[in-house]
Amino acid sequence: MTCMRIALSLLAVALICSVGVAEEIEYVNSCLWSGGRDVDAEGDHAFCAFSNGLVVLDVSSPAEPSLVGRVYAKGKGRAIDVSDGYAYIADGFSGLQIIDVTTPSTPIWVAAYDTPHEACDVAVAGSFAYVADGSFGALEIIDISDPTTPTWVAGYEPPYGVYAVSVAGTYAYVLAYGERMHIIDVSDPCHPVYAGDHFTPCAHNLKIVGDYAYVIAAEGGSRETGWLEIIDVSNPEETYLVGTCSIPGWAMSVAISGSFAYVTGGANPSGLYIVDISEPEQPVCRGDVADGSRGFQSIDITLPDAPLLIGGWCEGGMARELHVAGDYLYLADALFGLRILAIADPNAPILLSELTLPNYPQDIAVSGGYAFIAAWEAGLKALPPG
């Protein structure tokens, strides 16, 4: 197997919510390190899981981002969740790593819990960390009330392992190998109880909002046909599919805002798809994207039983991840960098501005007037207010 050394680029982009300013963005600085995988932001700092541990970046001055702390670990950081002064890293075959980041400039490794298989994802809720432990692994539930002594309390083991986890209320939702979304009652984390499941072939991303699970999948693993599934999970024992919407290309991720679902796709064609679900019982496509394009579409999800494709935007590129804030959509595009669109009218999204960025942007988060973008082999870049 050929291994590629990669780097995470966390790009800070100043964002002022007006069309005039949104059109004025420029690159001013950068900070590089190797092997970045995932990022979480809290206050003036970005906490980045990378292939050898944790990097802490001071982003209080986005024009002058700086690396202020680093801790090495022996695994390969896959995912990170920061909570109450501690960073919890799903560290591959090294399990769960716990790092004290109370003082971000001097992060201190405090403990680890070596899960049986390969820690792929982690979600922290209250005094517990929920770790998806990969192929043939379980959802491992670890008591972190004392982060210096993490203690395994229980596990839930689907037949073929788990690779993603989300916790909402008293339930944990996991995507499991074997094409099922499992719902586990964790009202008593020490005694997780199977509550239900739903057949989710080829699913690889999900969001839980209210009584619905929004699941992204691709048909038979094909890179030509994907879809958004909307599943009623109000009664975990009787989940049911309430609506679907086909997504051209390899559907990758989903974000929910109001009555719309925003879905990115990464194959040919790819882009951003906006799904209207205002009439759940009668799903109808109201718009489409030109074949071969890489753009973005709109889907109304007011009524989840009837997601409606209502609009689109296509102008080259390869959309990977997105963030919606008010009437604006911030798109990380692997080919074109950062793209900002006005979506006040989802039927007619408008490209306001774009900024070319190197090394294939993959993920984006928006906080405090700035966009933070993860990319390959580029480091930390900052963009000042326009």
N, C-alpha and C positions, 0 to 999 in steps of 0.2 A: 504494500500500500504506500502510495506517495503522500507524504505529509506536507502541508503548506503552512508556513508560519504566517500568522495574520496579526493585524493590529486593529484596535477599536478607535474609531474617530468619533469623538463627542463634540459636535459642532454647536456652538452657542450663537443663535441668531436673534438679533433684536427684533421684537414684534410689537408694533403700535397699531391698534385696531382702527385704522383709517386707510382708505384706499390710497391716498397720496403717500403716506409713509410706508405702507406695505409694499410699494413699488420701489423703495429705495433700500437695498440691502447690499452689504459688501463684506468681503473677508478681510480680517485684520490680524489674526494671530493663530498660532497652533502649538500643540504640545503632544508629543508622540510617545507611545509605549507599545509593547508587542502583545499579541494574542488576546485582544479583548473579545468578550462574549456577550455580556449583558450589563445593563446600567440601571441604577435607581438613584433618584435625586431627593434630597432633603435639605431644606434651607439653602445655604450658600455653597453646598457641596454636592458633587456627583460621586457616587460610589460604584466602581466598575469591577465586575468580576472578569478576570482575565485568566489565561491558561496556566499561570503560576500563582494565583492568589488574588489579592485585592489592591486596587489603585484608588486613592482618594484625590479628587481634584477640587481646588478652590475655584468656584465660578462666580464669586461675589462681584468681580470685575470682569465681565465677559470679554472685554477688550484685552485683558491680561490674564488669561487662564493659567493656572499653575498647578503642577503636581506637588502635593504637600505631604502625602504619606503613601506607604506601600507596605504590604505584608505578604510574604511568600507562603504558599501552601503546596503540598506535593501533588495535588490532583489537577484536574482541568475544569476550571469554573464554568458551569453551564448556565446558571441562573442565580439571581441575587434578590433578596428582599430585606430592606432595612427597617427596623422597628425598635423604638425605645432605646436608641443608642447602641444597637448591635446590628452588625451585618451578618446575615445568614446566607451562606453560599452552598448551592447544590454543586458539589465538586467532583462529579463523575465517580470513578472507582474509589475515591477517598471519602465519599459520604458527605455528611453535612459539616461544614466548617463554620465556626462562630468567632467573630472578631469584634472586639470592643472598639467602637468608633465614637465614643463620647467626646474624646479629643481628636478631631479628624486628622490633625497633623502628626499624631503619634498613635496610629491604630495598633491594637495589641491583640494578637491571637490568644484566645482564652480557652477554647475547647473544640472538640470535634466528636461527632458520632459517626462511626463507620457503618454505614448501611450495608446490607448483605450484597447488593448488586451495584448498579450504576446510577447515582443520584442525578436526575435529569432536570427536575424542576422543584421549586419550593414556594410555599405560601405560608405566611405567618398570620395567625389569628389568635389574639389573646396571649395565653401562656403556652401556646403549642405551635410547633413547626410541622407542616405537612409536606412530606417529601415524596415525590414520584420517583420510584427507584428503578425505572428502566425495564428493559426486556426481562421477563420472567421474575421481576421484582414486585414489591407490594407498595401500597400507599403506607408509608411509615409515619407514625404519629409520635412526636418527640416532645416531652415536657421540657420547656425552656424557662420555667419560672425562675430558676437559677441558671443563667446562661453558662456559668462556669462548670456546671455539672449536668449536661443534657442527659435526659433519661428516657429511654424507649418505654412507652406505655402501652402501645397497641399497634396493630397493623391490619390492613384490609388488603387481601390478595386476590385480584381477578386472575383468571386462568393464565393469561399471557403477559402480565406485567402492565405497568402504567408509564406514560411519558409526559403527561401534563396534568396540572391540578389547579383548581380555583375553589376558594372557600367563600360562601355567602350565607350569612345567618348561621343556622345550625346544621348546614349541609356542606359536604365537600363533594365537588363534581370532578371526576377524573376521566380523561380519555385513555382508554385501555387498548392495548393490542388485542386483536380479536374483534375489532370493529364495534365496540360498544362504549357508550358513555354511562359510567356507573355513578349512582347517587348514594352517598353514605351519610347516615345520620350521625353527626358528631356532637350532638348536644351534650353527651358525656364522652369526651375524647378518649377516655380510658377504655371505653367499651363501644367502639364504632359498630354501627348496625347497618347492614345492607338495607337500603330503602327502596331501591328500584334501579332500572337501567333502561337504556334505549338504544336500539340498533342504529349505529352511526358509521356506515361504511366509509373508509378512507378519510375520516375526520382528522384534522390536525390543528384546529384552533377553535376556541369557544369563548363567549362572554355570557355571564349570567346577569340579567336585568329583570328585576321583579319576578314575575311568574314564568319567565321564558328563558330558555337557553338558546342562544344564537350560535349555531355550529357551522363551521366552514369545512367543506369536503371537496374531493375531486373524484369523479367517477372512475372506479377501477384503477386509481392511480394515474389515469390519463392526464396529459398536460393540455388537453384540448377542451375538456368539459368539466366544470365544477359547479357547485351550487351552495346556496345558503339554506340551511334548514332551521325552521323555527319550531321549537319543541316546548309544549306546555309542561312545566315541571311543578305546577302548583300542588299536585298530589303525586309525590315521587313513586307511589305504588301503581299509579295509572298514568304514566306519561304518554303523550301522544303527539304525533306530528300534526301541526296546525297549518303549516304553509311551507312552500319551497319556492326558490327563485333560481333559475339557471344563471350561471356566471360563465361567460366565455373565458376560456383559458384556465390556468392553474390558480384557483382561488386560494389566497394565502392567509389573510387576517381580516378581522371585523371589529368595528367600533360602532357604538350605538349612541345616538343623540336625538332626543325627542322622538319624532315619528319616522325617523330614517335610520337605516343601517348603511354603513359605508364599508364596502368590501374591496380589498386590493387583490389584484391578480398578477401573476408573475410569468405567464407563458404567452404564447402567441395566439390570439391577441391578449394583451394585458393592460391593466390600468386600475382605475378606481371606479367602483360600481356603487350607485346609490339606490337603495331599494325602498320603495314606498309600501308600507304594510298597513295602510289605513283601513283596508277592508279585508280582514283575515279570511273570510269564507270564500272569497272569489279571487284568487291570485291571477293577476293579469299583467302582462308586460306592456308598458306604455311607450317604451323607447328601446333603442339598441345602440351598439357601437359598431362602427364600420369594421369589416373583416380586416385582420392584419394590423389594426391600430393598437396603440398602447396608450390608453387614456383613462377616462373615468366616467362612471355611470351613477345614477341616483335611484334609490329604492325607498319608497314610502313604507314604513313599518308601523304606522299608527294602529292598524289592525293586523296583528301578526299572522292571522290565518290567510291573509291575502296580500303578500308582498307584491308591490307593483314597481316595475322598472319604469321610471318616469323621465329620465334624462341622462345625458352623458357628455363627456368631454374627452376628446381624443387628439393628441398632438405629440406623437412619438413617445419615446421614453419607456421605462419599465417600472411601474409603481410597485413599491414594496410595503410601506407602512404609512399610517396616517394619524393625524390628530385633528379633532374637530373642536372649535371654540367659537361659540356664537355663530356669526354669519361667515366665518372663515374656515377653510380647510387647509392644513399644512401637510404636504405630501413629500415623503422621502422617496426619491426616484433614483434607481440604481444607475441610470444613464445620464440624467439631467441634473441631479442634485436636489436642492430644495425648490418646491413649487408652491406658491400660495394662490388659492382660488377663492373667489367670492361665491358663496352658495346661498345667499338670501333667497334666491329663486332656484330651488333644486332642479327645475326643468331646464334652466339655462345657466349653468355654472360658468364663471368667467375667470380666466387666468389673469391675475393681477401682476405677478412678478415671478421671476425664477433666478436662482443663483447656482451656477455650475460648481459642483464640488467633486473632488477626485475620489477614486477608490470605492465606488459602488455603495452609496448610502443604503442602509438596510432597515433602520428603525428610527423613530422620532418620538419625543415627548416635549410638551410645551408647559412652561411654568414661569411665573413672574415676568412675563414680557419677553421671554427668550425661548427659542426652540433648541433642543439638544438632540443631535443626530448621530447615531452610531453608524460607522462605515468601516470598510476594510482598509488596513494599511495607511492610516492617515493621521491619527493622533487626536488632539483636542483643538478645534478651531473656534474662534469667536468672531461674532459680527456685531458691530455697535448699533445703537439706535440710528434710524435713517435721518 
